[in-house]
Amino acid sequence: MTQPRTRILLVDDDRDILKLVSMRLNASGYEVQAVESGNAALAALATSRPQLVITDLKMDGMDGMALFEAIHDRAPTLPVIILTAHGTIPDAVAATKRGVFGFLPKPFDNQALLQQVAQALKLSAGIHASDPASADDEWRTGIVAASAVMDDVLSRARLVAQSDASVFIFGASGTGKELVARAIHRASERADGPFVAVNCAAIPEALMESELFGHKKGAFTGAVYEHKGLLQSADGGTLFLDEIGDMPLPLQAKLLRVLQEHQVRPVGSTQTVDVSMRVVSATHRSLEQRIADRQFREDLYYRLNVVALTIPELAQRPEDIVPLALHFLKQVAGRYRKEVNSFAPEALEQLVAAPWPGNVRQLQNVVEQTVALATNGIIPASLVQSALNDRSSSLTSLDEAKRAFECDYLVRILKITQGNVAQAAKLAQRNRTEFYKLLERHRLEPGMFKP
């Protein structure tokens, strides 16, 4: 017996096949969304996330493998089964090597289809929140997300946590990079070990070597006692290096040696100390540009960036705004001991429509300000507007302003062209390849803007 609300996205340009397969899956208790093209499937994925995709191989326009590649780029953990009347054994082998979960020739046996569906959903459930280890979501404590794009990020984080691979988290300031790093630690076999967070931009350069690597007594003027560095403190656990792009070049070389040899030598010591830790790094900078400017070591970058996670900005995942606002409301009201328990509908509309250049951190600040000034149990739109105006009147960094403008520009141009990428690229005076890269950077799907 299948679990309720198990959703399957079915894609085929043959309406008779759609009807037949939908009937078989519905009879087995699955909820089926049927669409007739690859583009329609991507548009459906942008609004709601199924647990499984079943697609035909040969379709007009985007075929099944092209659809799989597009899905795999957006949701690497989402299983895909391909049906085809043109399948061969080499096709099946090639498809499965590229990550397709299953490959069934038409006409297919009903039991064979249902068996593959059950196996794929078991995999999907294992990755997501259906197994005992993640049923209570303790590993992702503090992360509130309802969007498909954050579901993908967390799915990948859950998978990489099972290994000891180094992880690099990209994201703008205020998106929650440290929360994701802590979630990876809690989901890993190192969960019982320490989690040591280091903000490389906050430690003065003159003190950073001693803070990271430690020092012996008398190693330099003022070293009146032996100091155990943060790298040693993270032994057996996880070291989180936030804003790694701000680390000075000489220390980058020392850090690379530690990662290669798993040994730390404190300042002023001739002896090394063995260390074992997973390293999670984060930055809001473009490290590719830092490497080009010879401000960051390329070999260190590839040592740290074994698995990359990109956290989208809050404006790119509007589904998360209301759940986050209510989460912060509950936290702040409890801390301030105020009987404030909801937002007025107009206030929620303003929160969803705001641009959020400061991301989740700005949203938290706005909610705290509104709770502090609230005089009854419901926060009115006027308080939200006032808090948003206070934030918008202050200057953001140039990088944040550029990102916010670029995202807003792309959204407006896609609205004008109703999701037509060729027209949008022409209006923006960019070639289609470059325009697609811009859309990918901001996690924007053209299908979301089609009528």
C-alpha positions in Angstrom: 0.0 0.0 0.0 1.5 3.3 -1.1 1.8 6.3 1.2 -0.8 9.1 0.6 0.4 12.2 -1.3 3.1 10.3 -3.1 3.3 12.4 -6.3 4.5 11.2 -9.7 5.0 13.5 -12.7 4.2 11.6 -16.0 5.4 13.0 -19.3 4.4 11.7 -22.8 3.2 13.4 -26.0 0.9 10.4 -26.6 -2.4 11.1 -24.8 -3.5 7.5 -24.9 -0.3 6.4 -23.1 -0.7 9.2 -20.6 -4.3 8.0 -19.9 -3.3 4.4 -19.6 -0.3 4.8 -17.4 -2.1 7.4 -15.2 -4.9 4.9 -14.7 -2.5 2.1 -13.7 -0.7 4.4 -11.2 -3.8 5.9 -9.8 -5.2 2.4 -9.2 -2.1 1.6 -7.2 -2.7 4.7 -5.0 -0.3 7.2 -6.5 -1.2 10.8 -7.2 -0.3 11.5 -10.9 0.3 14.8 -12.7 0.3 14.2 -16.4 1.8 16.6 -19.0 2.4 16.3 -22.7 5.9 17.9 -23.2 9.3 18.3 -21.6 8.8 22.1 -21.3 5.4 21.5 -19.5 7.2 19.1 -17.2 9.9 21.7 -16.2 7.2 24.3 -15.6 5.4 21.8 -13.3 8.6 21.1 -11.5 9.1 24.8 -10.9 5.8 25.0 -8.9 5.7 21.6 -7.1 8.1 18.8 -6.6 7.1 15.2 -7.2 8.9 12.2 -5.7 9.4 10.6 -9.2 9.3 11.5 -12.9 8.3 9.0 -15.6 8.9 10.2 -19.1 8.8 8.9 -22.7 12.0 8.9 -24.6 10.9 9.9 -28.1 8.9 13.2 -27.9 8.6 16.2 -30.2 10.7 19.1 -29.0 12.6 18.1 -25.8 13.1 14.3 -25.7 13.2 12.2 -22.6 17.0 12.3 -22.2 17.1 16.1 -22.7 14.4 16.4 -20.0 16.4 14.1 -17.7 19.5 16.3 -18.1 17.4 19.4 -17.3 15.9 17.7 -14.3 19.3 16.4 -13.1 20.7 19.9 -13.3 17.9 21.3 -11.1 17.2 18.3 -8.8 20.1 15.8 -8.9 18.4 13.5 -6.4 15.0 13.2 -8.1 14.7 9.7 -9.7 13.6 9.5 -13.4 12.2 6.4 -15.2 12.2 6.5 -19.0 9.7 4.6 -21.1 10.3 4.0 -24.8 9.1 1.9 -27.7 12.5 2.5 -29.3 14.7 1.2 -26.5 17.7 -1.1 -26.9 20.0 -2.6 -24.4 22.8 -0.1 -25.3 20.3 2.8 -24.8 19.4 1.4 -21.4 23.0 1.0 -20.4 23.9 4.5 -21.5 20.9 6.0 -19.8 21.6 4.3 -16.5 25.2 5.3 -16.6 24.1 8.9 -16.9 21.9 8.6 -13.8 18.5 7.5 -15.1 17.0 5.3 -12.5 15.0 3.0 -14.8 14.5 2.2 -18.4 11.4 0.3 -19.6 10.5 -0.7 -23.2 6.9 -0.3 -24.4 4.7 -2.2 -24.3 5.7 -2.8 -20.7 4.5 -5.2 -18.1 2.3 -3.6 -15.5 4.1 -5.4 -12.6 7.5 -4.4 -14.0 6.5 -0.7 -14.1 5.0 -0.8 -10.6 8.1 -2.6 -9.2 10.4 0.1 -10.7 8.2 2.8 -9.4 8.3 1.3 -5.9 12.0 0.9 -6.0 12.5 4.5 -7.2 10.2 5.9 -4.5 12.1 3.9 -1.9 15.3 5.7 -3.0 13.6 9.0 -3.0 12.2 8.5 0.4 15.6 7.5 1.7 17.1 10.7 0.4 14.3 12.9 1.8 12.5 12.7 5.0 10.9 9.3 5.1 13.6 7.2 6.9 13.9 7.1 10.6 17.1 9.0 10.6 15.5 12.1 9.2 11.8 11.7 10.2 12.1 14.2 13.0 14.4 16.5 10.9 16.8 17.0 13.8 19.7 17.1 11.4 18.3 20.3 9.7 17.3 22.1 12.9 16.9 25.8 12.4 16.4 25.5 8.6 12.9 26.5 7.5 12.2 25.8 3.9 9.2 25.0 1.7 10.6 25.7 -1.7 11.6 23.0 -4.2 15.0 24.7 -4.8 15.9 24.5 -1.1 14.6 20.9 -1.0 17.2 20.1 -3.6 20.0 21.9 -1.6 19.1 20.0 1.5 18.8 16.7 -0.3 22.3 17.1 -1.7 23.6 18.2 1.8 22.0 15.0 3.3 23.7 12.9 0.7 27.2 14.4 1.0 27.0 14.3 4.8 27.2 10.5 4.6 30.8 10.8 3.1 33.8 12.7 4.4 34.1 14.9 1.3 35.0 18.6 1.7 32.0 20.8 0.9 32.0 24.3 -0.5 28.9 26.4 0.1 28.3 29.4 -2.2 25.7 32.0 -1.3 25.1 35.7 -0.7 25.4 37.2 2.8 22.4 36.3 5.0 21.3 33.2 3.1 22.1 30.8 5.9 25.4 29.1 4.8 26.4 28.3 8.4 23.0 26.7 9.1 23.6 24.3 6.2 27.1 23.6 7.4 25.8 22.7 10.8 23.1 20.5 9.2 25.8 18.6 7.3 27.7 18.1 10.5 24.7 16.8 12.4 23.8 14.4 9.6 27.3 13.0 9.4 29.2 10.3 11.3 31.1 13.1 13.0 28.0 14.5 14.7 29.3 13.5 18.1 32.5 15.5 17.4 32.9 19.3 17.7 31.6 21.8 15.2 34.1 24.7 15.0 33.1 27.8 13.0 35.7 30.3 11.9 34.9 33.6 10.2 38.0 34.3 8.2 36.9 37.9 7.6 36.5 38.7 11.3 39.9 37.6 12.6 42.7 40.2 12.2 45.4 39.0 9.8 48.1 39.3 12.4 46.2 36.9 14.7 44.8 34.5 12.2 47.8 32.1 12.0 47.9 31.7 15.8 44.1 31.4 16.0 44.0 28.7 13.4 47.1 26.7 14.0 47.8 27.5 17.7 51.2 28.4 19.2 53.7 27.3 21.7 54.5 29.4 24.8 57.1 32.0 23.9 56.6 31.6 20.2 56.3 35.4 19.8 56.0 38.5 22.0 52.9 38.1 24.1 52.7 34.3 23.8 52.7 33.7 27.6 50.9 30.4 27.4 50.5 27.5 25.0 47.4 28.0 22.7 45.5 25.1 21.0 44.4 26.3 17.6 41.0 26.0 16.0 42.2 23.3 13.6 43.1 21.1 16.6 39.9 22.0 18.3 37.9 20.6 15.3 39.7 17.2 15.5 37.1 14.4 15.2 34.4 16.8 14.0 33.8 19.5 11.4 35.7 22.8 10.7 33.6 25.5 9.1 35.6 28.2 7.3 33.3 31.0 6.6 34.4 33.7 4.1 37.4 31.6 3.1 38.0 34.1 0.3 39.3 36.6 2.8 42.1 34.3 4.1 45.6 35.7 3.4 47.7 33.9 0.8 50.5 32.7 3.2 47.9 31.0 5.4 46.2 29.4 2.4 49.5 27.5 1.8 49.6 26.3 5.4 46.0 25.3 5.3 46.6 23.3 2.1 49.4 21.4 3.8 47.2 20.5 6.7 44.5 19.2 4.4 47.0 17.1 2.4 48.9 15.7 5.4 46.3 15.8 8.1 48.8 17.3 10.5 49.0 20.7 12.2 52.2 22.4 13.3 51.6 25.2 15.9 53.5 28.4 15.6 56.9 28.1 17.2 56.7 24.3 17.4 58.9 21.7 15.7 56.4 19.0 16.3 53.2 18.2 14.3 49.9 17.1 15.7 47.6 14.6 13.8 44.1 16.0 13.1 41.1 14.4 11.4 38.2 16.7 10.4 35.8 17.4 7.6 36.2 20.9 6.2 33.1 22.9 5.0 33.9 26.3 3.5 31.7 29.1 2.5 32.0 32.5 0.7 29.9 35.2 -0.9 32.8 36.2 -3.2 33.6 35.0 -6.7 36.6 32.8 -6.0 37.2 32.3 -9.7 37.8 36.1 -9.9 40.0 35.9 -6.7 42.0 33.1 -8.4 42.4 35.2 -11.6 43.6 38.1 -9.5 46.1 35.7 -7.7 44.4 36.4 -4.4 43.3 32.7 -3.9 45.2 29.5 -4.5 43.7 27.4 -7.2 45.0 24.1 -5.7 43.4 25.0 -2.4 40.1 25.8 -4.1 39.9 22.4 -5.7 40.9 20.7 -2.4 38.0 22.5 -0.6 35.5 22.4 -3.5 34.9 18.6 -3.8 31.1 19.0 -3.5 29.6 22.4 -4.2 26.2 23.6 -2.8 24.7 26.9 -3.8 22.1 28.5 -1.5 19.7 30.7 -3.5 18.8 34.2 -2.4 15.5 34.6 -0.6 14.0 36.5 -3.5 14.5 33.4 -5.7 12.5 31.2 -3.3 9.4 33.2 -2.3 7.7 30.1 -1.1 10.0 30.2 2.0 9.2 33.8 3.0 6.0 33.2 4.9 7.2 30.0 6.7 10.4 31.8 7.7 8.5 34.9 8.9 6.2 32.8 11.1 9.2 30.9 12.4 10.9 34.1 13.4 7.7 35.6 14.8 7.3 32.7 17.2 11.0 32.9 18.2 11.0 36.7 18.8 7.6 36.8 20.5 8.8 34.1 23.0 12.0 36.0 23.6 10.3 39.3 24.2 7.4 37.7 26.1 4.8 39.3 23.9 1.4 37.9 22.8 2.0 38.4 19.1 1.0 35.4 17.1 0.3 36.4 13.4 0.6 38.9 10.6 -2.3 40.6 8.9 -2.9 39.3 5.4 -1.7 42.6 3.9 1.5 42.4 5.9 2.2 38.9 4.6 1.6 40.2 1.0 4.2 42.9 1.6 6.7 40.4 3.0 6.3 38.2 -0.1 6.6 41.1 -2.5 9.7 42.6 -0.9 13.0 42.3 -2.8 15.1 41.1 0.3 18.6 42.2 -0.7 19.7 41.2 2.8 18.1 37.7 2.4 17.0 35.7 5.4 19.0 37.8 7.8 17.1 40.9 6.7 13.8 39.1 7.0 14.7 38.1 10.6 15.6 41.7 11.4 12.3 43.0 9.9 10.2 40.5 11.9 12.1 41.4 15.1 11.4 45.1 14.6 7.7 44.6 13.9 7.3 42.4 17.0 9.1 44.9 19.2 6.8 47.7 18.0 3.6 45.6 17.9 0.8 46.8 20.3 -1.6 43.8 19.7 -1.5 40.2 18.7 -1.6 40.8 14.9 1.2 42.7 13.1 -0.3 45.2 10.7 1.0 46.0 7.2 2.0 49.5 8.4 4.7 48.1 10.7 6.0 45.8 8.0 6.2 48.7 5.5 8.0 50.8 8.1 10.6 48.1 8.8 11.1 47.5 5.1 11.6 51.2 4.5 14.1 51.5 7.3 16.2 48.7 5.7 15.8 50.0 2.1 17.0 53.5 3.2 20.4 52.0 4.3 23.2 51.2 1.8 23.9 47.7 0.8 27.2 46.4 -0.5 28.0 46.9 -4.2 27.9 43.2 -4.8 24.5 42.8 -3.1 23.1 45.7 -5.1 24.4 44.3 -8.4 22.9 40.9 -7.6 19.6 42.3 -6.6 19.4 44.5 -9.7 20.4 41.6 -12.0 17.8 39.3 -10.6 15.1 42.0 -10.8 16.1 42.8 -14.4 15.9 39.1 -15.4 12.5 38.7 -13.8 11.1 41.8 -15.5 12.4 40.8 -18.9 11.1 37.3 -18.6 7.7 38.7 -17.7 7.7 41.0 -20.7 8.7 38.1 -23.1 6.4 35.6 -21.2 9.3 33.2 -20.7 10.6 33.3 -24.3 14.4 33.0 -23.8 15.3 33.9 -27.4 13.4 37.1 -27.2 14.6 37.9 -23.6 18.2 37.3 -24.7 17.7 39.6 -27.7 16.3 42.4 -25.5 19.1 42.0 -23.0 21.6 42.1 -25.9 23.2 38.8 -24.7 23.6 35.5 -26.6 21.4 32.7 -25.5 24.2 30.7 -23.8 25.2 33.7 -21.7 21.6 34.4 -20.9 20.9 30.8 -19.8 24.0 31.1 -17.4 22.4 34.3 -15.9 19.1 32.4 -15.4 21.0 29.5 -13.8 22.9 31.8 -11.5 19.7 33.3 -10.1 17.8 30.0 -10.3 15.1 31.3 -12.6 13.0 29.0 -14.8 11.6 30.5 -18.0 8.7 28.1 -17.7 7.5 30.0 -14.6 6.8 33.1 -16.8 4.9 31.4 -19.6 1.2 32.2 -19.9 
